[in-house]
Amino acid sequence: MRARWLGLAALAAAATAALGGCGGVGSADTTEAAGSQLAIYSSLPLQGPEAQASEQIVNGEKLALADARGRAGDFKVGYVSLDDANPTTGQWSPGVTATNAKIAADDTSTIAYLGDYDSGATAVSLPLINAAGILQLSPASPYVGLTSSLDAGQDEPERFYPTGRRTFARLQGGDPAQAAAQARLMGMLGVHSVYVLDDQGAFEMPLANIVAREAGRAQIKVLAHDSIATTLGATFTGEVEKISQSHAQAVFLAGSAGTGAATLWRELHHADPQLLLLGSSELAGEAFTDHLGTATANTYLTTPALATSQYPVPAQRVLDDYRRTFGVQGGAEALYGYEAMTLVLDAIRAAGEHGNDRQTVIDRVLSTRERDSVIGEYSIEADGESTISRYGVDRVQEGRPVFYRAIDIR
């Protein structure tokens, strides 16, 4: 638990420092974006392991704006894509993220900020964007504390909203949606007992707690919940022995991808070849799946990204346009980018002559109900949570996560 609070405190300090030294960051009292030319900013990791997904999101946003001919009602709309990754590490950076948020907040024409991708990055940018009274719409960022106090950190979600008003929404389902998907997956696999793990990450521990609770509600016995370090070089002999002696049918891990987590996976499989290995969406990447060895046969990873064939008919038209425009096949990330931009443009358009009023646009997005879109039908709840009703499951083939099936979670 101490590691969790230290991690959250570090992110809070980054955001607080940025708020204190922002100079010209816009105030929430400035309700209108200046003039008839509006700006929509995007902040995503355009380098490193998430670069491919981010590129698809950005291209999807560009495609939606092009389809709208760069306009929403009477307003011209420009687009600025920013990179929140550290060029040395390729990982998102708190400092770079804060800088991106300040750039968007300082621009008097900004009407919306699309980002960030990672929950940690959103925890840094959201207080800055909220202080400026600007809509923030993330295609991902599932951390429950951004919208709810359920298993969240201290003073969350309030600390992300210095104005006291909600300005954030996400399109992908948050931690409760993934937990529901995990519980349903366990039921489909005939699991009656599960051992829950997290990697001590500030944004993974709450998910593990919610999964344990959902499993219990589904009459699946939770034998234990342990927090363990899965860093490179960590040893797991004692933990693996505990899990083997528990006779659990399955293990669930909420953790980040890496060779440490993969080592744990292999050791668990070696100790009990029948043990089902269930992982969170953070593990659904080749940095994890390419190192599993024979454990791939028992691995199931939940993910908000479905196969493109699982999306509505209008999505196929968008994906055809995407391929013609960018010369490559787009996936679920492209559709989420397309919908993020389209939702904002529709909110501006619906606001009529008040399309440059930031609070009006926020209100329009947060009042989204039963919206038919390329990612399916969904609503945005008052706290910013999406009601998207389907979640995905990946298996592993040739070291890569591959879509296996969709699960209805509503």
C-alpha positions as a Markdown table, in Angstrom:
| # | Residue | x | y | z |
|---|---|---|---|---|
| 1 | Met | 0.0 | 0.0 | 0.0 |
| 2 | Arg | 2.9 | 2.4 | 0.8 |
| 3 | Ala | 4.2 | 2.0 | -2.8 |
| 4 | Arg | 0.7 | 2.9 | -4.1 |
| 5 | Trp | 0.5 | 6.1 | -2.1 |
| 6 | Leu | 4.0 | 7.1 | -3.0 |
| 7 | Gly | 3.2 | 6.7 | -6.7 |
| 8 | Leu | 0.0 | 8.7 | -6.4 |
| 9 | Ala | 1.7 | 11.3 | -4.4 |
| 10 | Ala | 4.5 | 11.8 | -7.0 |
| 11 | Leu | 1.9 | 12.3 | -9.8 |
| 12 | Ala | -0.1 | 14.7 | -7.6 |
| 13 | Ala | 3.1 | 16.6 | -6.9 |
| 14 | Ala | 3.9 | 16.9 | -10.6 |
| 15 | Ala | 0.4 | 18.3 | -11.3 |
| 16 | Thr | 0.5 | 20.6 | -8.4 |
| 17 | Ala | 3.9 | 22.0 | -9.4 |
| 18 | Ala | 2.6 | 22.5 | -12.9 |
| 19 | Leu | -0.4 | 24.4 | -11.6 |
| 20 | Gly | 1.7 | 26.6 | -9.4 |
| 21 | Gly | 4.2 | 27.5 | -12.1 |
| 22 | Cys | 2.0 | 27.6 | -15.1 |
| 23 | Gly | 2.1 | 31.4 | -15.6 |
| 24 | Gly | -0.6 | 31.9 | -18.2 |
| 25 | Val | -2.7 | 28.7 | -17.8 |
| 26 | Gly | -6.3 | 29.7 | -18.6 |
| 27 | Ser | -8.8 | 30.1 | -15.8 |
| 28 | Ala | -12.1 | 28.3 | -15.6 |
| 29 | Asp | -13.6 | 31.8 | -15.5 |
| 30 | Thr | -12.7 | 32.2 | -19.2 |
| 31 | Thr | -15.7 | 30.3 | -20.5 |
| 32 | Glu | -15.3 | 31.0 | -24.2 |
| 33 | Ala | -12.6 | 30.0 | -26.6 |
| 34 | Ala | -11.6 | 33.1 | -28.5 |
| 35 | Gly | -13.0 | 33.7 | -32.0 |
| 36 | Ser | -14.5 | 31.4 | -34.6 |
| 37 | Gln | -11.3 | 29.3 | -35.0 |
| 38 | Leu | -11.2 | 26.6 | -32.4 |
| 39 | Ala | -8.4 | 24.2 | -31.5 |
| 40 | Ile | -8.5 | 20.6 | -30.4 |
| 41 | Tyr | -5.3 | 19.2 | -28.9 |
| 42 | Ser | -4.2 | 15.6 | -28.6 |
| 43 | Ser | -1.6 | 14.3 | -26.2 |
| 44 | Leu | -0.4 | 10.7 | -26.7 |
| 45 | Pro | 2.9 | 8.7 | -26.5 |
| 46 | Leu | 4.1 | 8.9 | -30.1 |
| 47 | Gln | 7.3 | 7.0 | -29.4 |
| 48 | Gly | 8.1 | 3.7 | -27.6 |
| 49 | Pro | 5.9 | 0.7 | -27.1 |
| 50 | Glu | 2.6 | 2.5 | -27.4 |
| 51 | Ala | 3.5 | 4.5 | -30.5 |
| 52 | Gln | 1.7 | 2.2 | -32.9 |
| 53 | Ala | -1.6 | 2.4 | -31.0 |
| 54 | Ser | -1.2 | 6.2 | -30.6 |
| 55 | Glu | -0.5 | 6.7 | -34.2 |
| 56 | Gln | -3.8 | 5.0 | -35.1 |
| 57 | Ile | -5.7 | 7.1 | -32.6 |
| 58 | Val | -4.1 | 10.3 | -34.0 |
| 59 | Asn | -4.8 | 9.2 | -37.6 |
| 60 | Gly | -8.4 | 8.4 | -36.6 |
| 61 | Glu | -8.8 | 11.9 | -35.2 |
| 62 | Lys | -7.4 | 13.5 | -38.3 |
| 63 | Leu | -9.7 | 11.4 | -40.5 |
| 64 | Ala | -12.8 | 12.5 | -38.5 |
| 65 | Leu | -11.8 | 16.1 | -38.8 |
| 66 | Ala | -11.2 | 15.7 | -42.5 |
| 67 | Asp | -14.6 | 14.1 | -42.9 |
| 68 | Ala | -16.1 | 17.2 | -41.2 |
| 69 | Arg | -14.1 | 19.4 | -43.6 |
| 70 | Gly | -12.4 | 21.0 | -40.6 |
| 71 | Arg | -15.6 | 22.6 | -39.3 |
| 72 | Ala | -18.2 | 22.1 | -36.6 |
| 73 | Gly | -21.3 | 24.3 | -37.3 |
| 74 | Asp | -20.1 | 27.9 | -37.8 |
| 75 | Phe | -16.7 | 27.2 | -36.3 |
| 76 | Lys | -13.5 | 26.3 | -38.0 |
| 77 | Val | -11.5 | 23.6 | -36.1 |
| 78 | Gly | -7.8 | 23.1 | -36.1 |
| 79 | Tyr | -5.9 | 20.1 | -34.7 |
| 80 | Val | -2.6 | 19.9 | -32.8 |
| 81 | Ser | -1.0 | 16.5 | -32.0 |
| 82 | Leu | 1.5 | 16.5 | -29.1 |
| 83 | Asp | 3.8 | 13.7 | -27.9 |
| 84 | Asp | 3.8 | 13.0 | -24.2 |
| 85 | Ala | 6.7 | 10.4 | -24.4 |
| 86 | Asn | 10.2 | 11.0 | -23.2 |
| 87 | Pro | 12.4 | 10.7 | -26.3 |
| 88 | Thr | 15.1 | 8.8 | -24.4 |
| 89 | Thr | 12.9 | 6.2 | -22.8 |
| 90 | Gly | 9.9 | 6.1 | -25.1 |
| 91 | Gln | 7.6 | 6.0 | -22.0 |
| 92 | Trp | 5.1 | 8.8 | -21.2 |
| 93 | Ser | 6.8 | 11.5 | -19.0 |
| 94 | Pro | 5.1 | 13.5 | -16.2 |
| 95 | Gly | 7.1 | 16.5 | -17.2 |
| 96 | Val | 6.3 | 16.3 | -20.9 |
| 97 | Thr | 2.6 | 15.6 | -20.1 |
| 98 | Ala | 2.4 | 18.6 | -17.9 |
| 99 | Thr | 4.0 | 20.8 | -20.6 |
| 100 | Asn | 1.5 | 19.5 | -23.2 |
| 101 | Ala | -1.4 | 20.3 | -20.9 |
| 102 | Lys | -0.1 | 23.8 | -20.2 |
| 103 | Ile | 0.3 | 24.4 | -23.9 |
| 104 | Ala | -3.3 | 23.5 | -24.5 |
| 105 | Ala | -4.6 | 25.4 | -21.5 |
| 106 | Asp | -2.7 | 28.5 | -22.5 |
| 107 | Asp | -4.2 | 28.5 | -26.0 |
| 108 | Thr | -7.3 | 30.7 | -25.8 |
| 109 | Ser | -8.8 | 28.9 | -28.8 |
| 110 | Thr | -8.7 | 25.5 | -27.2 |
| 111 | Ile | -12.1 | 23.8 | -27.0 |
| 112 | Ala | -11.0 | 20.2 | -26.1 |
| 113 | Tyr | -8.0 | 18.1 | -25.1 |
| 114 | Leu | -8.0 | 14.5 | -26.4 |
| 115 | Gly | -5.8 | 12.5 | -24.0 |
| 116 | Asp | -4.0 | 11.1 | -22.4 |
| 117 | Tyr | -3.6 | 7.4 | -23.2 |
| 118 | Asp | -2.1 | 6.2 | -19.9 |
| 119 | Ser | -4.0 | 6.7 | -16.7 |
| 120 | Gly | -0.9 | 8.1 | -15.0 |
| 121 | Ala | -0.5 | 10.7 | -17.7 |
| 122 | Thr | -4.2 | 11.7 | -17.4 |
| 123 | Ala | -3.7 | 12.0 | -13.6 |
| 124 | Val | -1.0 | 14.7 | -14.4 |
| 125 | Ser | -2.8 | 16.5 | -17.2 |
| 126 | Leu | -6.4 | 16.5 | -15.8 |
| 127 | Pro | -5.9 | 19.0 | -13.0 |
| 128 | Leu | -4.3 | 21.5 | -15.5 |
| 129 | Ile | -7.0 | 21.1 | -18.1 |
| 130 | Asn | -9.7 | 21.2 | -15.5 |
| 131 | Ala | -8.3 | 24.4 | -14.1 |
| 132 | Ala | -8.7 | 26.0 | -17.5 |
| 133 | Gly | -12.3 | 24.8 | -17.8 |
| 134 | Ile | -11.6 | 22.7 | -20.9 |
| 135 | Leu | -13.2 | 19.4 | -21.9 |
| 136 | Gln | -10.8 | 16.4 | -21.6 |
| 137 | Leu | -11.8 | 13.3 | -23.5 |
| 138 | Ser | -9.5 | 10.2 | -23.3 |
| 139 | Pro | -9.7 | 7.3 | -25.7 |
| 140 | Ala | -8.3 | 5.1 | -22.9 |
| 141 | Ser | -7.0 | 5.9 | -19.3 |
| 142 | Pro | -9.1 | 3.3 | -17.4 |
| 143 | Tyr | -8.1 | 4.1 | -13.8 |
| 144 | Val | -11.1 | 4.2 | -11.6 |
| 145 | Gly | -10.0 | 7.1 | -9.5 |
| 146 | Leu | -10.3 | 9.5 | -12.4 |
| 147 | Thr | -14.1 | 9.2 | -12.2 |
| 148 | Ser | -15.0 | 7.5 | -9.0 |
| 149 | Ser | -13.9 | 7.0 | -5.3 |
| 150 | Leu | -14.4 | 3.3 | -5.6 |
| 151 | Asp | -11.1 | 1.7 | -4.4 |
| 152 | Ala | -9.4 | 5.0 | -5.5 |
| 153 | Gly | -6.5 | 6.9 | -3.9 |
| 154 | Gln | -6.8 | 9.5 | -1.2 |
| 155 | Asp | -9.0 | 12.5 | -2.2 |
| 156 | Glu | -9.9 | 11.0 | -5.5 |
| 157 | Pro | -11.4 | 11.8 | -7.8 |
| 158 | Glu | -11.8 | 15.3 | -6.2 |
| 159 | Arg | -8.1 | 16.1 | -6.4 |
| 160 | Phe | -8.2 | 15.9 | -10.2 |
| 161 | Tyr | -10.8 | 18.6 | -10.4 |
| 162 | Pro | -9.6 | 21.8 | -8.8 |
| 163 | Thr | -12.5 | 23.8 | -10.1 |
| 164 | Gly | -15.0 | 21.4 | -8.4 |
| 165 | Arg | -16.6 | 20.7 | -11.8 |
| 166 | Arg | -16.3 | 17.5 | -13.9 |
| 167 | Thr | -14.6 | 18.1 | -17.2 |
| 168 | Phe | -13.3 | 14.6 | -18.1 |
| 169 | Ala | -14.8 | 11.6 | -19.9 |
| 170 | Arg | -13.4 | 8.5 | -21.4 |
| 171 | Leu | -14.5 | 6.3 | -24.3 |
| 172 | Gln | -13.2 | 2.9 | -23.2 |
| 173 | Gly | -14.7 | 1.3 | -20.2 |
| 174 | Gly | -12.8 | 1.9 | -17.0 |
| 175 | Asp | -11.6 | -0.5 | -14.3 |
| 176 | Pro | -15.1 | -1.6 | -13.3 |
| 177 | Ala | -15.8 | -2.6 | -16.9 |
| 178 | Gln | -12.6 | -4.7 | -17.1 |
| 179 | Ala | -13.4 | -6.3 | -13.7 |
| 180 | Ala | -16.8 | -7.3 | -14.9 |
| 181 | Ala | -15.2 | -8.8 | -18.1 |
| 182 | Gln | -12.8 | -10.8 | -15.9 |
| 183 | Ala | -15.5 | -12.2 | -13.7 |
| 184 | Arg | -17.6 | -13.2 | -16.8 |
| 185 | Leu | -14.5 | -14.8 | -18.3 |
| 186 | Met | -13.8 | -16.8 | -15.2 |
| 187 | Gly | -17.4 | -18.0 | -15.3 |
| 188 | Met | -17.1 | -19.0 | -19.0 |
| 189 | Leu | -13.9 | -20.9 | -18.2 |
| 190 | Gly | -15.5 | -22.8 | -15.3 |
| 191 | Val | -13.4 | -21.2 | -12.6 |
| 192 | His | -14.6 | -21.7 | -9.1 |
| 193 | Ser | -11.5 | -20.3 | -7.2 |
| 194 | Val | -9.0 | -17.6 | -8.1 |
| 195 | Tyr | -5.8 | -16.2 | -6.6 |
| 196 | Val | -5.6 | -12.4 | -7.2 |
| 197 | Leu | -2.3 | -10.6 | -7.7 |
| 198 | Asp | -1.2 | -7.0 | -8.4 |
| 199 | Asp | 2.3 | -5.6 | -9.1 |
| 200 | Gln | 2.0 | -2.9 | -6.5 |
| 201 | Gly | 1.4 | -0.3 | -9.2 |
| 202 | Ala | -0.8 | 2.7 | -8.1 |
| 203 | Phe | -3.1 | 2.1 | -11.1 |
| 204 | Glu | -3.1 | -1.7 | -10.9 |
| 205 | Met | -4.0 | -2.3 | -7.2 |
| 206 | Pro | -7.5 | -0.8 | -7.5 |
| 207 | Leu | -8.3 | -3.0 | -10.5 |
| 208 | Ala | -7.2 | -6.1 | -8.6 |
| 209 | Asn | -9.5 | -5.1 | -5.7 |
| 210 | Ile | -12.4 | -4.6 | -8.0 |
| 211 | Val | -11.8 | -7.9 | -9.8 |
| 212 | Ala | -11.7 | -9.7 | -6.4 |
| 213 | Arg | -15.0 | -8.1 | -5.5 |
| 214 | Glu | -16.6 | -9.0 | -8.8 |
| 215 | Ala | -15.4 | -12.5 | -8.7 |
| 216 | Gly | -16.9 | -12.9 | -5.2 |
| 217 | Arg | -20.2 | -11.6 | -6.4 |
| 218 | Ala | -20.1 | -14.2 | -9.2 |
| 219 | Gln | -19.7 | -16.9 | -6.5 |
| 220 | Ile | -16.0 | -17.5 | -7.4 |
| 221 | Lys | -13.9 | -18.0 | -4.3 |
| 222 | Val | -11.1 | -15.5 | -3.9 |
| 223 | Leu | -8.4 | -17.5 | -2.1 |
| 224 | Ala | -6.1 | -14.5 | -1.5 |
| 225 | His | -5.0 | -11.1 | -2.9 |
| 226 | Asp | -1.2 | -10.5 | -2.8 |
| 227 | Ser | 0.7 | -7.4 | -3.9 |
| 228 | Ile | 4.1 | -8.4 | -5.3 |
| 229 | Ala | 6.9 | -6.7 | -7.2 |
| 230 | Thr | 7.3 | -7.9 | -10.7 |
| 231 | Thr | 10.4 | -5.8 | -11.6 |
| 232 | Leu | 13.2 | -7.3 | -13.7 |
| 233 | Gly | 15.2 | -9.6 | -11.5 |
| 234 | Ala | 12.5 | -10.2 | -8.9 |
| 235 | Thr | 12.2 | -13.8 | -7.6 |
| 236 | Phe | 8.8 | -15.5 | -7.2 |
| 237 | Thr | 9.6 | -18.9 | -5.6 |
| 238 | Gly | 7.7 | -18.2 | -2.4 |
| 239 | Glu | 4.7 | -16.7 | -4.1 |
| 240 | Val | 4.5 | -19.5 | -6.7 |
| 241 | Glu | 4.6 | -22.1 | -3.8 |
| 242 | Lys | 1.8 | -20.3 | -2.0 |
| 243 | Ile | -0.4 | -20.2 | -5.1 |
| 244 | Ser | 0.3 | -23.9 | -5.8 |
| 245 | Gln | -0.6 | -24.9 | -2.3 |
| 246 | Ser | -3.8 | -22.9 | -2.5 |
| 247 | His | -5.0 | -25.2 | -5.3 |
| 248 | Ala | -6.5 | -22.2 | -7.1 |
| 249 | Gln | -7.9 | -23.0 | -10.6 |
| 250 | Ala | -6.8 | -19.6 | -11.9 |
| 251 | Val | -4.6 | -16.6 | -11.1 |
| 252 | Phe | -5.5 | -13.0 | -12.1 |
| 253 | Leu | -2.7 | -10.5 | -12.3 |
| 254 | Ala | -3.2 | -6.7 | -12.6 |
| 255 | Gly | 0.1 | -5.5 | -13.7 |
| 256 | Ser | 2.3 | -3.8 | -16.3 |
| 257 | Ala | 4.0 | -5.6 | -19.2 |
| 258 | Gly | 7.6 | -6.6 | -18.8 |
| 259 | Thr | 10.0 | -9.6 | -18.5 |
| 260 | Gly | 9.5 | -9.7 | -14.7 |
| 261 | Ala | 5.8 | -10.4 | -15.1 |
| 262 | Ala | 6.5 | -12.9 | -17.9 |
| 263 | Thr | 8.9 | -14.7 | -15.6 |
| 264 | Leu | 6.2 | -15.0 | -13.0 |
| 265 | Trp | 3.9 | -16.4 | -15.6 |
| 266 | Arg | 6.3 | -19.1 | -16.7 |
| 267 | Glu | 7.1 | -20.1 | -13.1 |
| 268 | Leu | 3.4 | -20.4 | -12.3 |
| 269 | His | 2.8 | -22.6 | -15.4 |
| 270 | His | 5.8 | -24.8 | -14.6 |
| 271 | Ala | 4.5 | -25.3 | -11.1 |
| 272 | Asp | 1.0 | -26.1 | -12.2 |
| 273 | Pro | 0.4 | -26.7 | -16.0 |
| 274 | Gln | -3.3 | -26.8 | -15.4 |
| 275 | Leu | -3.5 | -23.3 | -13.8 |
| 276 | Leu | -5.4 | -20.7 | -15.9 |
| 277 | Leu | -3.5 | -17.5 | -16.2 |
| 278 | Leu | -5.6 | -14.4 | -16.5 |
| 279 | Gly | -4.1 | -10.9 | -17.1 |
| 280 | Ser | -5.2 | -7.3 | -17.3 |
| 281 | Ser | -5.1 | -5.2 | -20.5 |
| 282 | Glu | -1.7 | -3.7 | -19.6 |
| 283 | Leu | -0.3 | -7.2 | -20.3 |
| 284 | Ala | -1.8 | -7.4 | -23.8 |
| 285 | Gly | 1.3 | -6.4 | -25.6 |
| 286 | Glu | 4.3 | -8.2 | -27.1 |
| 287 | Ala | 6.6 | -6.9 | -24.3 |
| 288 | Phe | 4.8 | -9.5 | -22.2 |
| 289 | Thr | 3.3 | -12.0 | -24.5 |
| 290 | Asp | 6.6 | -12.7 | -26.5 |
| 291 | His | 8.2 | -14.1 | -23.4 |
| 292 | Leu | 5.7 | -16.6 | -22.1 |
| 293 | Gly | 6.9 | -19.9 | -23.6 |
| 294 | Thr | 4.5 | -22.8 | -23.0 |
| 295 | Ala | 2.4 | -20.7 | -20.6 |
| 296 | Thr | 0.8 | -19.1 | -23.7 |
| 297 | Ala | -1.6 | -22.1 | -23.8 |
| 298 | Asn | -3.2 | -21.1 | -20.5 |
| 299 | Thr | -3.2 | -17.3 | -21.0 |
| 300 | Tyr | -6.2 | -15.1 | -21.3 |
| 301 | Leu | -5.9 | -11.3 | -21.4 |
| 302 | Thr | -8.8 | -8.9 | -21.2 |
| 303 | Thr | -8.7 | -5.8 | -23.5 |
| 304 | Pro | -11.0 | -3.0 | -24.5 |
| 305 | Ala | -9.9 | -3.5 | -28.1 |
| 306 | Leu | -12.1 | -5.8 | -30.2 |
| 307 | Ala | -11.4 | -7.3 | -33.6 |
| 308 | Thr | -12.5 | -4.9 | -36.3 |
| 309 | Ser | -15.2 | -7.3 | -37.4 |
| 310 | Gln | -16.9 | -6.9 | -34.0 |
| 311 | Tyr | -17.7 | -3.2 | -34.6 |
| 312 | Pro | -20.9 | -1.8 | -36.3 |
| 313 | Val | -21.2 | -1.5 | -40.1 |
| 314 | Pro | -20.3 | 2.3 | -40.1 |
| 315 | Ala | -17.0 | 1.3 | -38.6 |
| 316 | Gln | -16.1 | -0.7 | -41.7 |
| 317 | Arg | -16.6 | 2.4 | -43.9 |
| 318 | Val | -14.2 | 4.4 | -41.6 |
| 319 | Leu | -11.6 | 1.6 | -41.7 |
| 320 | Asp | -11.9 | 1.5 | -45.5 |
| 321 | Asp | -11.3 | 5.3 | -45.6 |
| 322 | Tyr | -8.4 | 4.9 | -43.2 |
| 323 | Arg | -6.7 | 2.3 | -45.4 |
| 324 | Arg | -7.1 | 4.5 | -48.5 |
| 325 | Thr | -5.8 | 7.6 | -46.6 |
| 326 | Phe | -2.9 | 6.2 | -44.6 |
| 327 | Gly | -2.0 | 3.1 | -46.7 |
| 328 | Val | -2.3 | 0.7 | -43.8 |
| 329 | Gln | -5.1 | -1.2 | -42.1 |
| 330 | Gly | -6.5 | 0.5 | -39.0 |
| 331 | Gly | -7.7 | -1.3 | -35.9 |
| 332 | Ala | -9.8 | -0.6 | -32.8 |
| 333 | Glu | -7.5 | 2.3 | -31.8 |
| 334 | Ala | -8.3 | 4.1 | -35.1 |
| 335 | Leu | -12.0 | 3.8 | -34.4 |
| 336 | Tyr | -11.6 | 5.2 | -30.9 |
| 337 | Gly | -9.6 | 8.1 | -32.3 |
| 338 | Tyr | -12.3 | 8.7 | -34.9 |
| 339 | Glu | -15.1 | 8.7 | -32.3 |
| 340 | Ala | -13.2 | 10.9 | -29.9 |
| 341 | Met | -12.9 | 13.7 | -32.5 |
| 342 | Thr | -16.5 | 13.1 | -33.8 |
| 343 | Leu | -18.0 | 13.3 | -30.4 |
| 344 | Val | -16.3 | 16.7 | -29.7 |
| 345 | Leu | -17.3 | 18.0 | -33.2 |
| 346 | Asp | -20.9 | 16.9 | -32.7 |
| 347 | Ala | -20.9 | 18.7 | -29.2 |
| 348 | Ile | -19.7 | 21.9 | -30.8 |
| 349 | Arg | -22.2 | 21.7 | -33.6 |
| 350 | Ala | -25.1 | 20.9 | -31.2 |
| 351 | Ala | -24.2 | 24.0 | -29.1 |
| 352 | Gly | -25.0 | 26.2 | -32.1 |
| 353 | Glu | -23.8 | 29.8 | -31.6 |
| 354 | His | -22.4 | 28.7 | -28.2 |
| 355 | Gly | -20.1 | 26.2 | -29.8 |
| 356 | Asn | -17.1 | 28.1 | -28.6 |
| 357 | Asp | -18.4 | 28.1 | -25.0 |
| 358 | Arg | -16.2 | 25.6 | -23.1 |
| 359 | Gln | -18.7 | 24.7 | -20.4 |
| 360 | Thr | -21.5 | 24.2 | -23.0 |
| 361 | Val | -19.3 | 21.7 | -24.9 |
| 362 | Ile | -18.4 | 19.9 | -21.7 |
| 363 | Asp | -22.1 | 19.7 | -20.8 |
| 364 | Arg | -23.0 | 18.3 | -24.2 |
| 365 | Val | -20.4 | 15.6 | -24.0 |
| 366 | Leu | -21.3 | 14.6 | -20.4 |
| 367 | Ser | -25.0 | 14.4 | -21.4 |
| 368 | Thr | -24.3 | 11.9 | -24.2 |
| 369 | Arg | -27.0 | 9.2 | -24.1 |
| 370 | Glu | -27.4 | 6.0 | -26.2 |
| 371 | Arg | -25.1 | 7.3 | -28.9 |
| 372 | Asp | -24.7 | 5.2 | -32.0 |
| 373 | Ser | -21.1 | 5.3 | -33.1 |
| 374 | Val | -18.3 | 3.4 | -34.8 |
| 375 | Ile | -17.3 | 1.9 | -31.5 |
| 376 | Gly | -20.9 | 0.8 | -30.7 |
| 377 | Glu | -23.7 | 2.3 | -28.7 |
| 378 | Tyr | -22.8 | 4.0 | -25.4 |
| 379 | Ser | -23.6 | 6.8 | -23.0 |
| 380 | Ile | -21.4 | 9.1 | -20.9 |
| 381 | Glu | -22.4 | 9.1 | -17.3 |
| 382 | Ala | -22.3 | 12.2 | -15.2 |
| 383 | Asp | -18.9 | 11.2 | -13.7 |
| 384 | Gly | -17.4 | 10.8 | -17.2 |
| 385 | Glu | -17.6 | 7.0 | -17.3 |
| 386 | Ser | -18.5 | 5.3 | -20.6 |
| 387 | Thr | -21.2 | 2.7 | -20.7 |
| 388 | Ile | -19.6 | 0.8 | -23.6 |
| 389 | Ser | -21.1 | -2.7 | -23.3 |
| 390 | Arg | -18.5 | -5.1 | -24.7 |
| 391 | Tyr | -15.0 | -6.0 | -23.7 |
| 392 | Gly | -12.5 | -8.2 | -25.4 |
| 393 | Val | -10.4 | -11.3 | -24.6 |
| 394 | Asp | -7.0 | -12.0 | -26.2 |
| 395 | Arg | -5.2 | -15.3 | -26.4 |
| 396 | Val | -1.5 | -15.6 | -27.4 |
| 397 | Gln | -0.3 | -16.9 | -30.8 |
| 398 | Glu | 3.3 | -16.9 | -31.9 |
| 399 | Gly | 4.2 | -14.5 | -29.1 |
| 400 | Arg | 1.5 | -12.0 | -30.0 |
| 401 | Pro | -1.9 | -11.1 | -28.4 |
| 402 | Val | -4.7 | -12.2 | -30.8 |
| 403 | Phe | -8.4 | -11.4 | -30.4 |
| 404 | Tyr | -10.2 | -14.4 | -29.1 |
| 405 | Arg | -13.8 | -13.3 | -28.2 |
| 406 | Ala | -16.0 | -10.4 | -27.0 |
| 407 | Ile | -17.8 | -10.4 | -23.7 |
| 408 | Asp | -21.0 | -8.5 | -22.9 |
| 409 | Ile | -20.5 | -6.7 | -19.6 |
| 410 | Arg | -23.8 | -4.8 | -19.2 |
